[in-house]
Amino acid sequence: MVDMICDYYSTVGQQRVKPGVEPGFLRGQLPASPPEQPEAFEDVLRDVQEKLMPGVVHWQSPSFFAYFPSNTSFPAALADMWAGALSMIGFSWAASPVSTELEMAMMDWLAELCGLPAAFRCNGGAGPGGGVIQGTTSEAVLVALLAARARALRGRVQADKLRLVAYSSDQAHSCFRKACMVAGVDHVRMLPTSAEHNWELQPEVLQAAIDADLAAGLLPCFVMATIGTTSSCAVDPVARLAPVAARRVSNGLGRAGGCGAWLHVDAAYAGAAALLPEQRSAHFGDLGAVDSYSFNPHKWLLVNFDCCALWVADAGPLKEALSLTPVFLQATGNALDYKDWQIPLGRRFRSLKLYFVLRMYGAEKLRAYLRHHIALAAAFAAALQADPRFELAAPQRFGLVCFRLRDVPRQVNAALLEAVNASGRLLIIHTELGGAYTLRLAVGSASTQLEHVEAAWEVIKGAADQVLRQHAERTAAEAPAAVPARA
Ligand SMILES: *Cc1c(COP(=O)(O)O)cnc(C)c1O
């Protein structure tokens, strides 16, 4: 199996990134029912190669530039093999002490590498804050929202649940809206952004929305800012949003207290860049007033899926929202039980892959790795800007470049995307920015080198020649026939 994986990595760069299969391709290739008797490992592996691999999109291809990267590495994969072998369910300290203790240590290591505020450290579970590994950002955002809701409802009546409001920009990931759906927060404000402000949420816009909701008798509860939006890697000005979010709302019951809205920062993809001091000072700013912060090492930090790092400055509200202790789980005087920091009870030993990756690469190599991708993205953006047919659709940030052919109808850019991906030589996706069709190229596959980015640019230029020629021919054909000259 390990040989097969090594062979795969050494040839994946030559394969079509996206397979040419149609929906239902696997039906008819598998027996309709599971086997009654055991089958040989060789037969299973052969079917993996022959039947399953043709349906794989090669996310590990050096020419995979779609979505955001989904990194993996040998240290991470090997750690996950060991975690799979142990398969212990470390929901509490007692259920497997090493699970909790390694996770606290790794979250503190990661917090230090990213320069996060001291309040986010686990300090061995002494509190009040700390970090926890969730499966995905979607779970982290939901957990943060549940904590926010618990805190906002302190000292309030049941009916107040219906008055809670959550805010983000209209560029926030759909997981924000989904978290509101799941948590039953019905008042959801996805506030407008504009090209003028590079698709960043402006504090005045948040302030106006909060004021309007307060005037209408609602309760601002949760603000989600994004560092590195999925569409364009826009960076919301967290330090300037924090005081707006924090304005205290009285709980109306005459008690001391009431609180401001909880501020969560979603840095799912871009959070890895916080390892770089220059990126940190340019894009992350002061996170000191943030209630919770999350990013996915499984995107751009060489840790295979799934691994989302979530930190909270105060775990109290999280535990109010999520802790329940049936008799069979009663603790034996321990530091911290991660079952109270997440939705499921069971949890994998995910900290092991962080431990392997952080030790076997070391911070210096990880920084070089991230800088390498950022430089490749900058090189692509520079090539693009030197070609007058193209324009950047947003400032180039981290490993992402958003671009389009300028001054053409949207279907020409759509045709460009289709032609590029049909080549099979790379894979990119598109987004909408201000209603404009926009292509996005995200550099970040573990094996991507300059040659792959240069080859991608050649394919894109060639496809642009083709779609612009077709567009010119179509325009000429549709133009009104010239008025015949009179004799
Ligand atoms: C990828 C991404 C998400 C979703 O991440 P999951 O871990 O798949 O839930 C959320 N927010 C941003 C900004 C992302 O880029």
The ligand as an SDF file (V2000), in Angstrom:
LIG
                    3D

 15 15  0  0  0  0  0  0  0  0999 V2000
  -12.8920   26.3620    3.5470 C   0  0  0  0  0  0  0  0  0  0  0  0
  -13.5290   27.4260    4.3090 C   0  0  0  0  0  0  0  0  0  0  0  0
  -14.5390   27.1320    5.2290 C   0  0  0  0  0  0  0  0  0  0  0  0
  -15.1530   25.7680    5.3850 C   0  0  0  0  0  0  0  0  0  0  0  0
  -14.2700   24.8980    5.9200 O   0  0  0  0  0  0  0  0  0  0  0  0
  -14.7090   23.4360    6.4200 P   0  0  0  0  0  0  0  0  0  0  0  0
  -13.5710   23.0750    7.2920 O   0  0  0  0  0  0  0  0  0  0  0  0
  -14.8110   22.5950    5.1980 O   0  0  0  0  0  0  0  0  0  0  0  0
  -15.9920   23.5530    7.1310 O   0  0  0  0  0  0  0  0  0  0  0  0
  -15.0330   28.1720    6.0060 C   0  0  0  0  0  0  0  0  0  0  0  0
  -14.5620   29.4210    5.8770 N   0  0  0  0  0  0  0  0  0  0  0  0
  -13.6170   29.7430    4.9790 C   0  0  0  0  0  0  0  0  0  0  0  0
  -13.1360   31.1640    4.8850 C   0  0  0  0  0  0  0  0  0  0  0  0
  -13.0770   28.7470    4.1590 C   0  0  0  0  0  0  0  0  0  0  0  0
  -12.1420   29.0800    3.2570 O   0  0  0  0  0  0  0  0  0  0  0  0
  1  2  1  0
  2  3  1  0
  2 14  2  0
  3  4  1  0
  3 10  2  0
  4  5  1  0
  5  6  1  0
  6  7  2  0
  6  8  1  0
  6  9  1  0
 10 11  1  0
 11 12  2  0
 12 13  1  0
 12 14  1  0
 14 15  1  0
M  END
$$$$
